[in-house]
Amino acid sequence: MVKITVLAIIGSFLVMEVKHLKPEYGQLLLIAVGLFLLYMAVSQLERIVAFYQELSGLISLQKTYVAILLKMIGIAYLCEFAANLCKDAGCQTIAGQVEMIGKLSILLVSTPVITALADTMMKLL
C-alpha cells in the first residue's frame, strides 16, 4: 500500500507540473498514472478472490453467489475509476453517465440473487 500511495502522490505532482507546461500532456500523464494504479490494484485481486473462495467454503455459499459478488465489486470499482478520470478531464456529464450505467450493470448482475431471495420468501409464505 505504501508503494501505491507514494506513486499516487508523485504522479499527482508530476501531472500538476506538466499541466502548466502542456495541458494535453498532463491529461495523458494523468490517464497513464491512473491506469498503472489500476493495474497495481488488480494485481492484488488474486488475494481477494482466494479469500472469498475460502469464505464460501466455510459458510457453504454457492459459488454462483460469490462470483456475482465479485462481479458487482469489480463493476463498482471500474466505474468509479472511469468516472473519476472523466471528472478530472472536465467531463462531468460523461462521469455521471458512467456511474448510472455502472449502477444499472450491478442491478443486472444481481438479478439471480434477487430472484433466489424472492423464491425463498415465496416458500416461506
Biotite code that builds the C-alpha atoms (Angstrom):
import biotite.structure as struc

atoms = struc.array([
    struc.Atom([0.000, 0.000, 0.000], chain_id="A", res_id=1, res_name="MET", atom_name="CA", element="C"),
    struc.Atom([2.901, 2.336, 0.682], chain_id="A", res_id=2, res_name="VAL", atom_name="CA", element="C"),
    struc.Atom([4.140, 1.901, -2.903], chain_id="A", res_id=3, res_name="LYS", atom_name="CA", element="C"),
    struc.Atom([0.732, 2.778, -4.293], chain_id="A", res_id=4, res_name="ILE", atom_name="CA", element="C"),
    struc.Atom([0.418, 5.830, -2.058], chain_id="A", res_id=5, res_name="THR", atom_name="CA", element="C"),
    struc.Atom([3.875, 7.117, -2.942], chain_id="A", res_id=6, res_name="VAL", atom_name="CA", element="C"),
    struc.Atom([3.254, 6.518, -6.650], chain_id="A", res_id=7, res_name="LEU", atom_name="CA", element="C"),
    struc.Atom([-0.080, 8.353, -6.458], chain_id="A", res_id=8, res_name="ALA", atom_name="CA", element="C"),
    struc.Atom([1.480, 11.369, -4.718], chain_id="A", res_id=9, res_name="ILE", atom_name="CA", element="C"),
    struc.Atom([4.429, 11.549, -7.115], chain_id="A", res_id=10, res_name="ILE", atom_name="CA", element="C"),
    struc.Atom([2.097, 11.063, -10.090], chain_id="A", res_id=11, res_name="GLY", atom_name="CA", element="C"),
    struc.Atom([-0.160, 13.858, -8.855], chain_id="A", res_id=12, res_name="SER", atom_name="CA", element="C"),
    struc.Atom([2.744, 16.278, -8.523], chain_id="A", res_id=13, res_name="PHE", atom_name="CA", element="C"),
    struc.Atom([4.031, 15.340, -11.979], chain_id="A", res_id=14, res_name="LEU", atom_name="CA", element="C"),
    struc.Atom([0.593, 15.837, -13.511], chain_id="A", res_id=15, res_name="VAL", atom_name="CA", element="C"),
    struc.Atom([0.260, 19.271, -11.868], chain_id="A", res_id=16, res_name="MET", atom_name="CA", element="C"),
    struc.Atom([3.663, 20.360, -13.187], chain_id="A", res_id=17, res_name="GLU", atom_name="CA", element="C"),
    struc.Atom([3.140, 19.017, -16.698], chain_id="A", res_id=18, res_name="VAL", atom_name="CA", element="C"),
    struc.Atom([-0.341, 20.583, -16.936], chain_id="A", res_id=19, res_name="LYS", atom_name="CA", element="C"),
    struc.Atom([1.229, 24.025, -16.512], chain_id="A", res_id=20, res_name="HIS", atom_name="CA", element="C"),
    struc.Atom([3.537, 23.415, -19.469], chain_id="A", res_id=21, res_name="LEU", atom_name="CA", element="C"),
    struc.Atom([1.308, 21.384, -21.793], chain_id="A", res_id=22, res_name="LYS", atom_name="CA", element="C"),
    struc.Atom([-2.265, 20.654, -20.635], chain_id="A", res_id=23, res_name="PRO", atom_name="CA", element="C"),
    struc.Atom([-2.772, 17.891, -23.190], chain_id="A", res_id=24, res_name="GLU", atom_name="CA", element="C"),
    struc.Atom([0.303, 16.012, -21.935], chain_id="A", res_id=25, res_name="TYR", atom_name="CA", element="C"),
    struc.Atom([-0.938, 16.475, -18.403], chain_id="A", res_id=26, res_name="GLY", atom_name="CA", element="C"),
    struc.Atom([-4.150, 14.639, -19.281], chain_id="A", res_id=27, res_name="GLN", atom_name="CA", element="C"),
    struc.Atom([-2.217, 11.801, -20.907], chain_id="A", res_id=28, res_name="LEU", atom_name="CA", element="C"),
    struc.Atom([0.059, 11.516, -17.883], chain_id="A", res_id=29, res_name="LEU", atom_name="CA", element="C"),
    struc.Atom([-2.992, 11.521, -15.610], chain_id="A", res_id=30, res_name="LEU", atom_name="CA", element="C"),
    struc.Atom([-4.517, 8.637, -17.547], chain_id="A", res_id=31, res_name="ILE", atom_name="CA", element="C"),
    struc.Atom([-1.209, 6.735, -17.558], chain_id="A", res_id=32, res_name="ALA", atom_name="CA", element="C"),
    struc.Atom([-0.743, 7.095, -13.803], chain_id="A", res_id=33, res_name="VAL", atom_name="CA", element="C"),
    struc.Atom([-4.367, 6.103, -13.238], chain_id="A", res_id=34, res_name="GLY", atom_name="CA", element="C"),
    struc.Atom([-4.049, 3.005, -15.402], chain_id="A", res_id=35, res_name="LEU", atom_name="CA", element="C"),
    struc.Atom([-0.844, 1.988, -13.655], chain_id="A", res_id=36, res_name="PHE", atom_name="CA", element="C"),
    struc.Atom([-2.516, 2.373, -10.267], chain_id="A", res_id=37, res_name="LEU", atom_name="CA", element="C"),
    struc.Atom([-5.453, 0.322, -11.533], chain_id="A", res_id=38, res_name="LEU", atom_name="CA", element="C"),
    struc.Atom([-3.032, -2.385, -12.681], chain_id="A", res_id=39, res_name="TYR", atom_name="CA", element="C"),
    struc.Atom([-1.452, -2.453, -9.224], chain_id="A", res_id=40, res_name="MET", atom_name="CA", element="C"),
    struc.Atom([-4.886, -2.752, -7.619], chain_id="A", res_id=41, res_name="ALA", atom_name="CA", element="C"),
    struc.Atom([-5.924, -5.573, -9.940], chain_id="A", res_id=42, res_name="VAL", atom_name="CA", element="C"),
    struc.Atom([-2.714, -7.436, -9.107], chain_id="A", res_id=43, res_name="SER", atom_name="CA", element="C"),
    struc.Atom([-3.998, -7.724, -5.541], chain_id="A", res_id=44, res_name="GLN", atom_name="CA", element="C"),
    struc.Atom([-7.250, -9.183, -6.790], chain_id="A", res_id=45, res_name="LEU", atom_name="CA", element="C"),
    struc.Atom([-5.910, -12.748, -6.555], chain_id="A", res_id=46, res_name="GLU", atom_name="CA", element="C"),
    struc.Atom([-5.747, -12.488, -2.773], chain_id="A", res_id=47, res_name="ARG", atom_name="CA", element="C"),
    struc.Atom([-9.277, -11.112, -2.612], chain_id="A", res_id=48, res_name="ILE", atom_name="CA", element="C"),
    struc.Atom([-10.639, -13.907, -4.822], chain_id="A", res_id=49, res_name="VAL", atom_name="CA", element="C"),
    struc.Atom([-8.836, -16.515, -2.713], chain_id="A", res_id=50, res_name="ALA", atom_name="CA", element="C"),
    struc.Atom([-10.340, -15.018, 0.446], chain_id="A", res_id=51, res_name="PHE", atom_name="CA", element="C"),
    struc.Atom([-13.881, -15.135, -0.943], chain_id="A", res_id=52, res_name="TYR", atom_name="CA", element="C"),
    struc.Atom([-13.391, -18.716, -2.130], chain_id="A", res_id=53, res_name="GLN", atom_name="CA", element="C"),
    struc.Atom([-12.187, -19.704, 1.333], chain_id="A", res_id=54, res_name="GLU", atom_name="CA", element="C"),
    struc.Atom([-15.100, -17.845, 2.900], chain_id="A", res_id=55, res_name="LEU", atom_name="CA", element="C"),
    struc.Atom([-17.594, -19.552, 0.621], chain_id="A", res_id=56, res_name="SER", atom_name="CA", element="C"),
    struc.Atom([-16.161, -22.915, 1.670], chain_id="A", res_id=57, res_name="GLY", atom_name="CA", element="C"),
    struc.Atom([-16.502, -22.090, 5.349], chain_id="A", res_id=58, res_name="LEU", atom_name="CA", element="C"),
    struc.Atom([-20.107, -20.949, 5.274], chain_id="A", res_id=59, res_name="ILE", atom_name="CA", element="C"),
    struc.Atom([-21.175, -23.103, 2.331], chain_id="A", res_id=60, res_name="SER", atom_name="CA", element="C"),
    struc.Atom([-22.198, -20.342, -0.040], chain_id="A", res_id=61, res_name="LEU", atom_name="CA", element="C"),
    struc.Atom([-22.867, -21.327, -3.585], chain_id="A", res_id=62, res_name="GLN", atom_name="CA", element="C"),
    struc.Atom([-20.003, -20.408, -5.874], chain_id="A", res_id=63, res_name="LYS", atom_name="CA", element="C"),
    struc.Atom([-22.500, -18.597, -8.090], chain_id="A", res_id=64, res_name="THR", atom_name="CA", element="C"),
    struc.Atom([-23.202, -16.060, -5.367], chain_id="A", res_id=65, res_name="TYR", atom_name="CA", element="C"),
    struc.Atom([-19.504, -15.482, -4.712], chain_id="A", res_id=66, res_name="VAL", atom_name="CA", element="C"),
    struc.Atom([-18.937, -14.924, -8.439], chain_id="A", res_id=67, res_name="ALA", atom_name="CA", element="C"),
    struc.Atom([-21.832, -12.459, -8.557], chain_id="A", res_id=68, res_name="ILE", atom_name="CA", element="C"),
    struc.Atom([-20.461, -10.601, -5.544], chain_id="A", res_id=69, res_name="LEU", atom_name="CA", element="C"),
    struc.Atom([-17.013, -10.337, -7.149], chain_id="A", res_id=70, res_name="LEU", atom_name="CA", element="C"),
    struc.Atom([-18.539, -9.096, -10.413], chain_id="A", res_id=71, res_name="LYS", atom_name="CA", element="C"),
    struc.Atom([-20.512, -6.444, -8.562], chain_id="A", res_id=72, res_name="MET", atom_name="CA", element="C"),
    struc.Atom([-17.421, -5.243, -6.699], chain_id="A", res_id=73, res_name="ILE", atom_name="CA", element="C"),
    struc.Atom([-15.414, -5.169, -9.933], chain_id="A", res_id=74, res_name="GLY", atom_name="CA", element="C"),
    struc.Atom([-18.084, -3.179, -11.752], chain_id="A", res_id=75, res_name="ILE", atom_name="CA", element="C"),
    struc.Atom([-18.271, -0.677, -8.897], chain_id="A", res_id=76, res_name="ALA", atom_name="CA", element="C"),
    struc.Atom([-14.507, -0.097, -8.812], chain_id="A", res_id=77, res_name="TYR", atom_name="CA", element="C"),
    struc.Atom([-14.122, 0.152, -12.582], chain_id="A", res_id=78, res_name="LEU", atom_name="CA", element="C"),
    struc.Atom([-16.985, 2.603, -12.909], chain_id="A", res_id=79, res_name="CYS", atom_name="CA", element="C"),
    struc.Atom([-15.648, 4.736, -10.078], chain_id="A", res_id=80, res_name="GLU", atom_name="CA", element="C"),
    struc.Atom([-12.213, 4.773, -11.711], chain_id="A", res_id=81, res_name="PHE", atom_name="CA", element="C"),
    struc.Atom([-13.627, 5.727, -15.117], chain_id="A", res_id=82, res_name="ALA", atom_name="CA", element="C"),
    struc.Atom([-15.933, 8.367, -13.639], chain_id="A", res_id=83, res_name="ALA", atom_name="CA", element="C"),
    struc.Atom([-13.082, 9.950, -11.698], chain_id="A", res_id=84, res_name="ASN", atom_name="CA", element="C"),
    struc.Atom([-10.976, 10.128, -14.861], chain_id="A", res_id=85, res_name="LEU", atom_name="CA", element="C"),
    struc.Atom([-13.857, 11.774, -16.683], chain_id="A", res_id=86, res_name="CYS", atom_name="CA", element="C"),
    struc.Atom([-14.325, 14.272, -13.857], chain_id="A", res_id=87, res_name="LYS", atom_name="CA", element="C"),
    struc.Atom([-10.597, 15.109, -13.901], chain_id="A", res_id=88, res_name="ASP", atom_name="CA", element="C"),
    struc.Atom([-10.861, 15.710, -17.630], chain_id="A", res_id=89, res_name="ALA", atom_name="CA", element="C"),
    struc.Atom([-13.758, 18.113, -17.024], chain_id="A", res_id=90, res_name="GLY", atom_name="CA", element="C"),
    struc.Atom([-16.464, 15.846, -18.424], chain_id="A", res_id=91, res_name="CYS", atom_name="CA", element="C"),
    struc.Atom([-18.981, 15.824, -15.566], chain_id="A", res_id=92, res_name="GLN", atom_name="CA", element="C"),
    struc.Atom([-21.854, 14.636, -17.757], chain_id="A", res_id=93, res_name="THR", atom_name="CA", element="C"),
    struc.Atom([-19.973, 11.604, -19.037], chain_id="A", res_id=94, res_name="ILE", atom_name="CA", element="C"),
    struc.Atom([-18.860, 10.799, -15.485], chain_id="A", res_id=95, res_name="ALA", atom_name="CA", element="C"),
    struc.Atom([-22.480, 10.823, -14.350], chain_id="A", res_id=96, res_name="GLY", atom_name="CA", element="C"),
    struc.Atom([-23.481, 8.552, -17.216], chain_id="A", res_id=97, res_name="GLN", atom_name="CA", element="C"),
    struc.Atom([-20.691, 6.098, -16.392], chain_id="A", res_id=98, res_name="VAL", atom_name="CA", element="C"),
    struc.Atom([-21.882, 5.997, -12.776], chain_id="A", res_id=99, res_name="GLU", atom_name="CA", element="C"),
    struc.Atom([-25.505, 5.438, -13.853], chain_id="A", res_id=100, res_name="MET", atom_name="CA", element="C"),
    struc.Atom([-24.555, 2.656, -16.274], chain_id="A", res_id=101, res_name="ILE", atom_name="CA", element="C"),
    struc.Atom([-22.445, 1.066, -13.531], chain_id="A", res_id=102, res_name="GLY", atom_name="CA", element="C"),
    struc.Atom([-25.409, 1.050, -11.150], chain_id="A", res_id=103, res_name="LYS", atom_name="CA", element="C"),
    struc.Atom([-27.643, -0.475, -13.813], chain_id="A", res_id=104, res_name="LEU", atom_name="CA", element="C"),
    struc.Atom([-24.985, -3.108, -14.568], chain_id="A", res_id=105, res_name="SER", atom_name="CA", element="C"),
    struc.Atom([-24.745, -4.024, -10.887], chain_id="A", res_id=106, res_name="ILE", atom_name="CA", element="C"),
    struc.Atom([-28.533, -4.344, -10.756], chain_id="A", res_id=107, res_name="LEU", atom_name="CA", element="C"),
    struc.Atom([-28.483, -6.568, -13.845], chain_id="A", res_id=108, res_name="LEU", atom_name="CA", element="C"),
    struc.Atom([-25.717, -8.796, -12.458], chain_id="A", res_id=109, res_name="VAL", atom_name="CA", element="C"),
    struc.Atom([-27.554, -9.131, -9.135], chain_id="A", res_id=110, res_name="SER", atom_name="CA", element="C"),
    struc.Atom([-30.835, -10.365, -10.640], chain_id="A", res_id=111, res_name="THR", atom_name="CA", element="C"),
    struc.Atom([-30.115, -14.060, -9.874], chain_id="A", res_id=112, res_name="PRO", atom_name="CA", element="C"),
    struc.Atom([-29.657, -13.172, -6.209], chain_id="A", res_id=113, res_name="VAL", atom_name="CA", element="C"),
    struc.Atom([-32.857, -11.124, -6.158], chain_id="A", res_id=114, res_name="ILE", atom_name="CA", element="C"),
    struc.Atom([-34.716, -13.986, -7.867], chain_id="A", res_id=115, res_name="THR", atom_name="CA", element="C"),
    struc.Atom([-33.398, -16.525, -5.340], chain_id="A", res_id=116, res_name="ALA", atom_name="CA", element="C"),
    struc.Atom([-34.399, -14.226, -2.488], chain_id="A", res_id=117, res_name="LEU", atom_name="CA", element="C"),
    struc.Atom([-37.892, -13.819, -3.912], chain_id="A", res_id=118, res_name="ALA", atom_name="CA", element="C"),
    struc.Atom([-38.218, -17.611, -4.322], chain_id="A", res_id=119, res_name="ASP", atom_name="CA", element="C"),
    struc.Atom([-37.152, -18.150, -0.721], chain_id="A", res_id=120, res_name="THR", atom_name="CA", element="C"),
    struc.Atom([-39.668, -15.585, 0.510], chain_id="A", res_id=121, res_name="MET", atom_name="CA", element="C"),
    struc.Atom([-42.446, -17.211, -1.532], chain_id="A", res_id=122, res_name="MET", atom_name="CA", element="C"),
    struc.Atom([-41.644, -20.598, 0.014], chain_id="A", res_id=123, res_name="LYS", atom_name="CA", element="C"),
    struc.Atom([-41.909, -19.107, 3.487], chain_id="A", res_id=124, res_name="LEU", atom_name="CA", element="C"),
    struc.Atom([-45.359, -17.698, 2.753], chain_id="A", res_id=125, res_name="LEU", atom_name="CA", element="C"),
])
